Amino acid sequence: MKRLSLFIASWFIRRSDPISDPGVRARYGLLEGWVSIIGNTLLFAVKLYAGLLVHSAALIADAFHTLSDSATSLVVIVGFKMAQKPSDKEHPFGHGRFEPVATLIISVLLFVAGFELLQSSIEAIIRPTTSRAELWVIALVSGTIVIKELMARFSYHIGEHIDSATLKADGLHHRSDALSTLLVVVALVASRYGYTMVDGIMGCLVSAAIFISAYMIMKDAIHPLLGQPPPPELIAAIEKLCMARPGVLGVHDIIVHTYGQTSITSMHIEVSHKKSAFALHRIAEGIEDAVGKKTRGMVVVHIDPVNRDHPAYRRIENVLTEIVADHDRVQSFHDLRIVGDQPDGGTVLFGIALSDEVPESDIHQVIADVNDSVRFHFPRMKVVIKASPKYSYKP
């Protein structure tokens, strides 16, 4: 099915077109949106006609649920149109986040549709009406389930191809409609045997399915708007690119901001303190270029010079390794520096990465615990520890 979806898309969009290009993404979004609108409008007409014919509250409500899919698909079209707009004075990072905004609107429309369906279904339970659907009507409505599932897979596969949560959400909306129609078929069959209240009960179950879909879609939309962590695969790829550069001893505090298809990445790299400023600048530029090609965005590199030739470096490094291994709230340490030439004196500076479960209120206590552990082994040294914020990552 995925190959078929991409084959259909290739009639309108060349497969060689770069998916990262906002214009190309917009064409995929417009294609999915118009396919959904045309399909939903036709299915709405079929379901409404059948619902009025057999006097089924659940089927009529399901018809309008299908029509609401057209409204959400229209939101998809507007969202992709807006997302492809270039940056301007008011929006220097572009309009890429309009995609999740469109997804959020879809979820709100779903909640409204679910609430209205719930109202009509409760009314149907309180005042049930007798409906007797002919077998051909049941078969006709059952056929719409197959069409809706095909539309759901088409939307999801296109969304997966261009990594669009908006299109995946629209696909989930289609699938919720297919599920609701399945429940309606159950109600139509039950009505043939005199179980009139099943119609309203199935309507309530359909509304519950819509509420669940709306919640899942809203959750997926809110994450990129509030700021979500980068994929672990991306962090690993950034580390690999950094460590491949000659002279890089380590990388940490990777931060990735995304604005649709635009990203801003920053990181700290550890290098030898012996290198000249010119050499360090060349290393930083090389990493910015390599990572920028990977993320298709802006990259900023911070240099952390370290002195691994200090006579106490290896001893302190081994102690910190043991502390991290024994401390379940500390994941790793980085950027170890020693100020001063005395083996047992001077200042030790390093950063630690904490586990996600450590609350903000406990960070100072964790730092104090690590400080005491280091001072136990090196009582004459001053210890300065910095905890990396939770929005920065160490591979």
VOPAGU-2260 file (C-alpha; in pm, 1 decimal, decimal comma):
REM VOPAGU-2260
SITE   aa  ch    i         X         Y         Z
SITE  MET   A    0       0,0       0,0       0,0
SITE  LYS   A    1     283,7     238,1      75,4
SITE  ARG   A    2     432,0     185,4    -269,7
SITE  LEU   A    3      92,2     250,6    -423,2
SITE  SER   A    4      53,4     573,2    -222,8
SITE  LEU   A    5     393,7     700,0    -335,0
SITE  PHE   A    6     320,3     589,6    -692,0
SITE  ILE   A    7       2,4     797,2    -692,9
SITE  ALA   A    8     193,1    1090,5    -546,4
SITE  SER   A    9     455,9    1058,0    -821,6
SITE  TRP   A   10     189,3    1151,8   -1077,9
SITE  PHE   A   11     192,8    1501,9    -928,7
SITE  ILE   A   12     536,8    1528,9    -764,8
SITE  ARG   A   13     869,0    1411,4    -906,0
SITE  ARG   A   14    1042,7    1157,2    -683,2
SITE  SER   A   15    1370,3    1343,2    -736,2
SITE  ASP   A   16    1231,0    1657,5    -570,4
SITE  PRO   A   17    1394,7    1717,2    -227,8
SITE  ILE   A   18    1147,2    1648,6      52,4
SITE  SER   A   19    1317,6    1906,1     275,8
SITE  ASP   A   20    1219,3    2184,1      35,2
SITE  PRO   A   21     913,8    2368,1     178,9
SITE  GLY   A   22     759,3    2397,4    -169,0
SITE  VAL   A   23     783,2    2022,7    -227,6
SITE  ARG   A   24     637,5    1947,8     117,9
SITE  ALA   A   25     352,6    2186,8      40,2
SITE  ARG   A   26     271,8    1997,8    -281,6
SITE  TYR   A   27     252,2    1670,4     -88,4
SITE  GLY   A   28      28,2    1837,2     169,2
SITE  LEU   A   29    -198,3    1990,7     -94,8
SITE  LEU   A   30    -227,9    1655,7    -272,8
SITE  GLU   A   31    -330,7    1475,8      45,3
SITE  GLY   A   32    -567,1    1756,0     139,4
SITE  TRP   A   33    -755,6    1763,0    -191,2
SITE  VAL   A   34    -774,7    1383,3    -212,2
SITE  SER   A   35    -926,5    1384,4     136,6
SITE  ILE   A   36   -1172,9    1663,9      63,7
SITE  ILE   A   37   -1302,9    1502,7    -256,1
SITE  GLY   A   38   -1324,7    1157,0     -99,8
SITE  ASN   A   39   -1491,2    1281,2     220,2
SITE  THR   A   40   -1748,6    1488,5      33,4
SITE  LEU   A   41   -1855,2    1188,5    -175,6
SITE  LEU   A   42   -1868,7     960,6     129,0
SITE  PHE   A   43   -2069,9    1221,6     321,8
SITE  ALA   A   44   -2331,8    1225,3      48,1
SITE  VAL   A   45   -2354,9     844,6      46,2
SITE  LYS   A   46   -2381,8     814,1     426,0
SITE  LEU   A   47   -2630,9    1099,7     462,3
SITE  TYR   A   48   -2856,2     953,6     194,0
SITE  ALA   A   49   -2845,9     610,1     358,9
SITE  GLY   A   50   -2896,9     757,3     706,8
SITE  LEU   A   51   -3204,6     956,2     602,9
SITE  LEU   A   52   -3337,7     653,9     416,9
SITE  VAL   A   53   -3328,0     424,1     719,8
SITE  HIS   A   54   -3375,4     695,8     990,6
SITE  SER   A   55   -3048,3     607,1    1167,5
SITE  ALA   A   56   -2918,3     872,2    1410,9
SITE  ALA   A   57   -2577,6     700,1    1429,7
SITE  LEU   A   58   -2539,3     689,1    1052,1
SITE  ILE   A   59   -2647,2    1051,6    1004,9
SITE  ALA   A   60   -2404,9    1157,8    1279,0
SITE  ASP   A   61   -2132,0     949,8    1116,6
SITE  ALA   A   62   -2203,0    1126,1     785,5
SITE  PHE   A   63   -2136,2    1463,4     945,3
SITE  HIS   A   64   -1825,5    1319,3    1111,1
SITE  THR   A   65   -1704,6    1237,7     760,8
SITE  LEU   A   66   -1788,9    1590,1     646,4
SITE  SER   A   67   -1584,8    1727,9     937,1
SITE  ASP   A   68   -1289,5    1538,4     788,8
SITE  SER   A   69   -1317,8    1771,0     489,4
SITE  ALA   A   70   -1287,1    2069,4     721,3
SITE  THR   A   71    -972,1    1927,0     878,8
SITE  SER   A   72    -829,6    1853,1     534,1
SITE  LEU   A   73    -891,4    2216,1     444,7
SITE  VAL   A   74    -689,4    2307,9     754,6
SITE  VAL   A   75    -413,1    2079,8     623,0
SITE  ILE   A   76    -408,1    2268,1     292,5
SITE  VAL   A   77    -393,5    2609,3     463,8
SITE  GLY   A   78    -128,9    2484,0     707,1
SITE  PHE   A   79     104,7    2363,8     433,0
SITE  LYS   A   80      44,8    2681,4     234,2
SITE  MET   A   81     148,5    2891,4     532,7
SITE  ALA   A   82     440,1    2665,7     630,8
SITE  GLN   A   83     613,4    2712,1     294,9
SITE  LYS   A   84     626,3    3091,2     332,5
SITE  PRO   A   85     984,7    3215,9     368,5
SITE  SER   A   86    1110,1    3397,4     676,0
SITE  ASP   A   87    1025,5    3764,3     718,8
SITE  LYS   A   88    1088,6    4045,7     966,3
SITE  GLU   A   89     820,4    3924,5    1208,4
SITE  HIS   A   90     913,9    3554,7    1174,0
SITE  PRO   A   91    1292,5    3529,6    1124,0
SITE  PHE   A   92    1288,1    3148,7    1160,6
SITE  GLY   A   93    1024,2    3102,2     891,9
SITE  HIS   A   94     672,1    2962,9     920,4
SITE  GLY   A   95     752,6    2591,9     954,9
SITE  ARG   A   96     574,0    2557,9    1288,7
SITE  PHE   A   97     244,9    2634,7    1117,5
SITE  GLU   A   98     224,0    2260,5    1042,1
SITE  PRO   A   99     178,8    2164,2    1408,9
SITE  VAL   A  100     -55,6    2462,9    1449,6
SITE  ALA   A  101    -271,2    2312,5    1173,3
SITE  THR   A  102    -254,0    1976,1    1350,6
SITE  LEU   A  103    -370,7    2139,5    1673,2
SITE  ILE   A  104    -666,8    2296,2    1490,4
SITE  ILE   A  105    -756,9    1952,3    1353,3
SITE  SER   A  106    -769,8    1810,5    1705,1
SITE  VAL   A  107    -994,3    2093,6    1825,2
SITE  LEU   A  108   -1235,8    2034,4    1535,4
SITE  LEU   A  109   -1237,9    1666,0    1624,9
SITE  PHE   A  110   -1329,9    1743,2    1986,3
SITE  VAL   A  111   -1618,6    1960,6    1864,6
SITE  ALA   A  112   -1740,9    1687,6    1628,1
SITE  GLY   A  113   -1717,7    1427,5    1904,8
SITE  PHE   A  114   -1915,7    1644,6    2147,5
SITE  GLU   A  115   -2193,4    1709,0    1895,5
SITE  LEU   A  116   -2211,0    1338,1    1812,3
SITE  LEU   A  117   -2231,4    1251,8    2181,9
SITE  GLN   A  118   -2525,4    1488,1    2225,9
SITE  SER   A  119   -2721,1    1340,0    1936,0
SITE  SER   A  120   -2640,4     984,1    2048,0
SITE  ILE   A  121   -2768,0    1044,5    2402,1
SITE  GLU   A  122   -3085,6    1187,8    2251,3
SITE  ALA   A  123   -3118,7     869,4    2040,4
SITE  ILE   A  124   -3087,8     654,9    2355,7
SITE  ILE   A  125   -3348,4     857,1    2543,6
SITE  ARG   A  126   -3587,3     871,0    2247,0
SITE  PRO   A  127   -3496,8     575,1    2023,2
SITE  THR   A  128   -3642,9     560,0    1673,0
SITE  THR   A  129   -3721,3     244,3    1482,3
SITE  SER   A  130   -3502,3     193,3    1177,3
SITE  ARG   A  131   -3482,0    -108,2     951,3
SITE  ALA   A  132   -3193,3     -99,6     708,3
SITE  GLU   A  133   -3208,3    -309,6     398,3
SITE  LEU   A  134   -2911,0    -538,9     335,5
SITE  TRP   A  135   -2801,7    -333,0      35,7
SITE  VAL   A  136   -2781,8     -24,3     259,5
SITE  ILE   A  137   -2567,9    -212,1     510,7
SITE  ALA   A  138   -2343,8    -334,4     227,1
SITE  LEU   A  139   -2317,5      20,4      88,3
SITE  VAL   A  140   -2216,9     164,6     425,5
SITE  SER   A  141   -1970,8    -123,2     479,8
SITE  GLY   A  142   -1805,8     -32,8     149,5
SITE  THR   A  143   -1735,5     318,3     280,2
SITE  ILE   A  144   -1526,9     161,2     559,2
SITE  VAL   A  145   -1288,4      12,9     301,8
SITE  ILE   A  146   -1260,7     345,5     117,6
SITE  LYS   A  147   -1196,1     531,9     442,3
SITE  GLU   A  148    -923,1     288,8     546,5
SITE  LEU   A  149    -755,4     331,4     207,2
SITE  MET   A  150    -768,6     710,1     252,1
SITE  ALA   A  151    -621,9     672,4     602,1
SITE  ARG   A  152    -330,4     466,3     472,8
SITE  PHE   A  153    -270,2     706,0     184,0
SITE  SER   A  154    -255,0    1004,7     423,4
SITE  TYR   A  155     -35,1     822,6     673,3
SITE  HIS   A  156     208,5     692,8     412,2
SITE  ILE   A  157     246,9    1037,1     254,8
SITE  GLY   A  158     295,5    1184,0     603,7
SITE  GLU   A  159     554,0     917,6     683,1
SITE  HIS   A  160     732,3     987,0     354,0
SITE  ILE   A  161     777,7    1358,6     428,6
SITE  ASP   A  162     785,3    1315,9     810,0
SITE  SER   A  163     471,5    1526,4     864,8
SITE  ALA   A  164     275,0    1486,8    1188,6
SITE  THR   A  165      -6,2    1688,2    1029,1
SITE  LEU   A  166     -66,0    1435,2     750,0
SITE  LYS   A  167     -33,2    1145,5     993,5
SITE  ALA   A  168    -295,3    1315,4    1211,8
SITE  ASP   A  169    -527,3    1351,3     914,1
SITE  GLY   A  170    -475,0     982,3     843,2
SITE  LEU   A  171    -565,7     901,7    1203,4
SITE  HIS   A  172    -877,7    1113,8    1159,9
SITE  HIS   A  173    -974,5     905,3     855,3
SITE  ARG   A  174    -919,9     586,5    1052,4
SITE  SER   A  175   -1138,2     708,2    1339,6
SITE  ASP   A  176   -1412,1     770,5    1083,0
SITE  ALA   A  177   -1371,2     416,7     948,8
SITE  LEU   A  178   -1399,6     283,3    1303,9
SITE  SER   A  179   -1709,0     491,4    1372,5
SITE  THR   A  180   -1872,1     363,0    1053,3
SITE  LEU   A  181   -1795,3       6,8    1161,7
SITE  LEU   A  182   -1985,6      71,2    1485,2
SITE  VAL   A  183   -2270,7     218,4    1282,8
SITE  VAL   A  184   -2291,6    -101,2    1075,7
SITE  VAL   A  185   -2324,3    -293,6    1401,3
SITE  ALA   A  186   -2611,2     -61,4    1497,5
SITE  LEU   A  187   -2784,3    -110,5    1160,1
SITE  VAL   A  188   -2765,0    -487,9    1191,7
SITE  ALA   A  189   -2896,4    -471,1    1548,9
SITE  SER   A  190   -3188,0    -252,6    1439,6
SITE  ARG   A  191   -3303,0    -522,7    1200,9
SITE  TYR   A  192   -3366,3    -743,1    1504,6
SITE  GLY   A  193   -3546,6    -476,9    1707,3
SITE  TYR   A  194   -3261,2    -350,7    1927,7
SITE  THR   A  195   -3335,8      17,9    1869,9
SITE  MET   A  196   -3119,2     156,0    2154,0
SITE  VAL   A  197   -2806,2       6,7    1998,8
SITE  ASP   A  198   -2812,1     293,1    1746,8
SITE  GLY   A  199   -2758,2     555,8    2018,5
SITE  ILE   A  200   -2515,2     337,9    2212,9
SITE  MET   A  201   -2297,6     290,1    1905,1
SITE  GLY   A  202   -2310,7     666,5    1851,1
SITE  CYS   A  203   -2170,7     718,4    2201,6
SITE  LEU   A  204   -1892,0     468,6    2132,4
SITE  VAL   A  205   -1813,8     649,7    1808,0
SITE  SER   A  206   -1787,9     980,1    1995,1
SITE  ALA   A  207   -1550,6     816,0    2244,8
SITE  ALA   A  208   -1332,7     697,2    1955,9
SITE  ILE   A  209   -1331,4    1051,5    1818,2
SITE  PHE   A  210   -1229,7    1195,9    2157,7
SITE  ILE   A  211    -940,2     949,7    2182,2
SITE  SER   A  212    -822,4    1035,6    1830,9
SITE  ALA   A  213    -848,2    1409,3    1906,4
SITE  TYR   A  214    -640,2    1367,3    2222,5
SITE  MET   A  215    -367,6    1171,7    2043,5
SITE  ILE   A  216    -353,6    1426,8    1762,0
SITE  MET   A  217    -343,2    1719,9    2006,3
SITE  LYS   A  218     -60,8    1558,6    2202,5
SITE  ASP   A  219     145,6    1513,0    1883,8
SITE  ALA   A  220      81,2    1876,8    1787,4
SITE  ILE   A  221     171,9    2031,9    2121,2
SITE  HIS   A  222     514,9    1865,3    2153,9
SITE  PRO   A  223     684,5    2045,6    1860,5
SITE  LEU   A  224     519,1    2374,5    1958,6
SITE  LEU   A  225     646,2    2359,4    2316,9
SITE  GLY   A  226     982,7    2210,8    2214,3
SITE  GLN   A  227    1060,1    1840,4    2206,0
SITE  PRO   A  228    1387,7    1650,2    2238,1
SITE  PRO   A  229    1573,9    1564,9    1917,2
SITE  PRO   A  230    1571,5    1200,6    1803,8
SITE  PRO   A  231    1850,3     990,5    1962,8
SITE  GLU   A  232    1959,5     894,5    1610,6
SITE  LEU   A  233    2028,2    1260,9    1532,5
SITE  ILE   A  234    2234,9    1307,8    1850,6
SITE  ALA   A  235    2436,7     996,2    1763,1
SITE  ALA   A  236    2490,9    1122,5    1406,8
SITE  ILE   A  237    2609,3    1462,0    1534,6
SITE  GLU   A  238    2853,1    1291,3    1773,1
SITE  LYS   A  239    2987,0    1075,1    1490,2
SITE  LEU   A  240    3043,3    1376,3    1266,1
SITE  CYS   A  241    3217,7    1567,4    1545,1
SITE  MET   A  242    3444,1    1283,0    1656,3
SITE  ALA   A  243    3543,6    1219,8    1294,1
SITE  ARG   A  244    3718,0    1559,2    1284,0
SITE  PRO   A  245    4091,0    1545,9    1373,7
SITE  GLY   A  246    4164,3    1709,3    1707,2
SITE  VAL   A  247    3819,4    1660,8    1865,8
SITE  LEU   A  248    3844,4    1482,0    2202,5
SITE  GLY   A  249    3476,9    1485,9    2299,4
SITE  VAL   A  250    3136,3    1644,0    2238,2
SITE  HIS   A  251    2858,4    1732,6    2480,8
SITE  ASP   A  252    2575,3    1978,7    2556,3
SITE  ILE   A  253    2413,9    1931,4    2214,7
SITE  ILE   A  254    2108,4    2156,3    2176,8
SITE  VAL   A  255    1871,6    2136,9    1879,3
SITE  HIS   A  256    1592,4    2387,8    1810,6
SITE  THR   A  257    1352,6    2311,4    1525,9
SITE  TYR   A  258    1116,8    2543,8    1341,8
SITE  GLY   A  259     951,5    2314,1    1090,6
SITE  GLN   A  260    1227,6    2225,9     845,1
SITE  THR   A  261    1462,0    2492,8     985,1
SITE  SER   A  262    1691,9    2392,6    1270,6
SITE  ILE   A  263    1948,8    2564,0    1492,4
SITE  THR   A  264    2204,3    2336,0    1657,4
SITE  SER   A  265    2472,0    2418,7    1912,1
SITE  MET   A  266    2725,7    2200,4    2091,6
SITE  HIS   A  267    3045,0    2201,2    2297,7
SITE  ILE   A  268    3352,5    2019,0    2170,9
SITE  GLU   A  269    3658,9    1931,3    2375,2
SITE  VAL   A  270    4000,2    1998,3    2219,7
SITE  SER   A  271    4360,3    2014,3    2336,7
SITE  HIS   A  272    4460,9    2338,2    2507,0
SITE  LYS   A  273    4783,2    2332,0    2306,1
SITE  LYS   A  274    4617,5    2414,1    1974,2
SITE  SER   A  275    4628,4    2766,6    1837,5
SITE  ALA   A  276    4321,8    2984,2    1802,8
SITE  PHE   A  277    4349,1    2952,7    1423,8
SITE  ALA   A  278    4349,5    2571,1    1442,1
SITE  LEU   A  279    4053,0    2567,7    1681,6
SITE  HIS   A  280    3858,6    2802,3    1454,8
SITE  ARG   A  281    3923,3    2571,8    1160,0
SITE  ILE   A  282    3799,8    2269,1    1358,4
SITE  ALA   A  283    3484,4    2455,6    1461,7
SITE  GLU   A  284    3410,5    2565,2    1105,1
SITE  GLY   A  285    3460,9    2212,0     976,5
SITE  ILE   A  286    3210,9    2074,9    1229,7
SITE  GLU   A  287    2960,9    2351,1    1157,1
SITE  ASP   A  288    2976,0    2268,9     787,4
SITE  ALA   A  289    2945,3    1889,3     835,3
SITE  VAL   A  290    2664,5    1903,9    1092,5
SITE  GLY   A  291    2488,4    2180,1     898,4
SITE  LYS   A  292    2464,8    1954,2     593,6
SITE  LYS   A  293    2316,8    1681,3     813,5
SITE  THR   A  294    2058,6    1901,2     990,1
SITE  ARG   A  295    2003,9    2142,9     697,8
SITE  GLY   A  296    2027,9    2433,5     938,3
SITE  MET   A  297    2251,5    2669,1    1130,0
SITE  VAL   A  298    2518,6    2525,8    1362,9
SITE  VAL   A  299    2718,4    2697,3    1638,5
SITE  VAL   A  300    3020,5    2527,8    1801,4
SITE  HIS   A  301    3160,6    2621,1    2142,3
SITE  ILE   A  302    3525,0    2530,1    2210,5
SITE  ASP   A  303    3628,4    2371,6    2544,0
SITE  PRO   A  304    4010,1    2346,4    2570,2
SITE  VAL   A  305    4122,8    2067,3    2807,0
SITE  ASN   A  306    4465,5    1977,9    2943,0
SITE  ARG   A  307    4497,3    1600,8    2952,4
SITE  ASP   A  308    4870,5    1629,7    3021,4
SITE  HIS   A  309    4813,9    1755,7    3376,5
SITE  PRO   A  310    4977,5    1515,4    3623,6
SITE  ALA   A  311    4649,6    1460,5    3811,0
SITE  TYR   A  312    4422,1    1434,2    3505,9
SITE  ARG   A  313    4408,7    1053,1    3479,0
SITE  ARG   A  314    4360,7    1005,0    3853,2
SITE  ILE   A  315    4073,1    1252,6    3865,0
SITE  GLU   A  316    3922,7    1103,5    3548,8
SITE  ASN   A  317    3926,0     755,2    3705,1
SITE  VAL   A  318    3766,8     884,4    4026,9
SITE  LEU   A  319    3490,1    1059,7    3832,2
SITE  THR   A  320    3426,9     743,7    3629,8
SITE  GLU   A  321    3377,7     549,6    3955,9
SITE  ILE   A  322    3151,5     820,8    4101,4
SITE  VAL   A  323    2929,6     819,7    3792,7
SITE  ALA   A  324    2910,5     439,9    3795,1
SITE  ASP   A  325    2799,6     440,4    4161,2
SITE  HIS   A  326    2560,4     738,5    4136,6
SITE  ASP   A  327    2227,7     644,4    3975,3
SITE  ARG   A  328    2129,1    1010,0    3928,6
SITE  VAL   A  329    2438,6    1108,8    3726,5
SITE  GLN   A  330    2467,7     977,0    3372,5
SITE  SER   A  331    2811,3    1107,6    3273,5
SITE  PHE   A  332    3073,7    1378,8    3316,1
SITE  HIS   A  333    3246,9    1594,0    3056,1
SITE  ASP   A  334    3473,5    1892,3    2995,6
SITE  LEU   A  335    3719,8    1797,0    3271,4
SITE  ARG   A  336    3969,3    2079,5    3326,3
SITE  ILE   A  337    4233,8    2137,3    3592,8
SITE  VAL   A  338    4364,4    2484,1    3669,4
SITE  GLY   A  339    4711,8    2487,7    3823,3
SITE  ASP   A  340    5023,8    2273,3    3786,3
SITE  GLN   A  341    5037,0    2112,5    4130,8
SITE  PRO   A  342    4947,0    1737,6    4131,5
SITE  ASP   A  343    4734,9    1769,5    4447,0
SITE  GLY   A  344    4632,2    2136,7    4432,8
SITE  GLY   A  345    4449,0    2375,6    4204,5
SITE  THR   A  346    4092,0    2379,3    4081,8
SITE  VAL   A  347    3897,7    2096,1    3917,3
SITE  LEU   A  348    3618,0    2199,7    3680,6
SITE  PHE   A  349    3381,4    1966,7    3496,8
SITE  GLY   A  350    3019,8    1924,0    3392,1
SITE  ILE   A  351    2777,4    1643,2    3468,8
SITE  ALA   A  352    2473,8    1515,8    3281,4
SITE  LEU   A  353    2187,8    1417,9    3512,8
SITE  SER   A  354    1920,3    1154,2    3457,4
SITE  ASP   A  355    1580,5    1276,4    3338,8
SITE  GLU   A  356    1418,8    1174,8    3669,1
SITE  VAL   A  357    1613,8    1434,4    3873,5
SITE  PRO   A  358    1378,8    1726,6    3956,8
SITE  GLU   A  359    1504,2    2084,5    3945,9
SITE  SER   A  360    1481,9    2107,0    4324,7
SITE  ASP   A  361    1734,7    1822,5    4369,0
SITE  ILE   A  362    2003,0    1942,6    4125,9
SITE  HIS   A  363    2198,4    2139,0    4387,6
SITE  GLN   A  364    2196,7    1840,3    4622,7
SITE  VAL   A  365    2328,4    1607,4    4351,3
SITE  ILE   A  366    2605,6    1856,2    4271,1
SITE  ALA   A  367    2692,0    1876,0    4642,4
SITE  ASP   A  368    2708,1    1495,2    4667,3
SITE  VAL   A  369    2945,0    1470,0    4369,8
SITE  ASN   A  370    3151,6    1758,2    4510,9
SITE  ASP   A  371    3192,3    1578,9    4844,6
SITE  SER   A  372    3294,6    1257,2    4668,4
SITE  VAL   A  373    3565,9    1433,6    4468,0
SITE  ARG   A  374    3691,4    1627,5    4771,2
SITE  PHE   A  375    3717,0    1302,0    4965,4
SITE  HIS   A  376    3983,1    1183,6    4718,0
SITE  PHE   A  377    4139,8    1526,8    4654,6
SITE  PRO   A  378    4092,9    1734,3    4972,5
SITE  ARG   A  379    4336,1    2009,3    4868,7
SITE  MET   A  380    4160,4    2081,4    4538,4
SITE  LYS   A  381    3877,2    2323,6    4481,4
SITE  VAL   A  382    3591,5    2163,4    4285,7
SITE  VAL   A  383    3358,4    2350,5    4047,9
SITE  ILE   A  384    3072,2    2147,2    3897,5
SITE  LYS   A  385    2813,0    2254,6    3642,5
SITE  ALA   A  386    2503,8    2044,1    3565,5
SITE  SER   A  387    2396,5    2041,6    3202,2
SITE  PRO   A  388    2038,1    2158,7    3146,4
SITE  LYS   A  389    1781,8    1896,8    3047,1
SITE  TYR   A  390    1747,3    2043,8    2699,0
SITE  SER   A  391    2111,6    1967,3    2618,3
SITE  TYR   A  392    2233,6    1619,6    2534,0
SITE  LYS   A  393    2549,4    1415,2    2557,2
SITE  PRO   A  394    2572,7    1108,8    2331,2
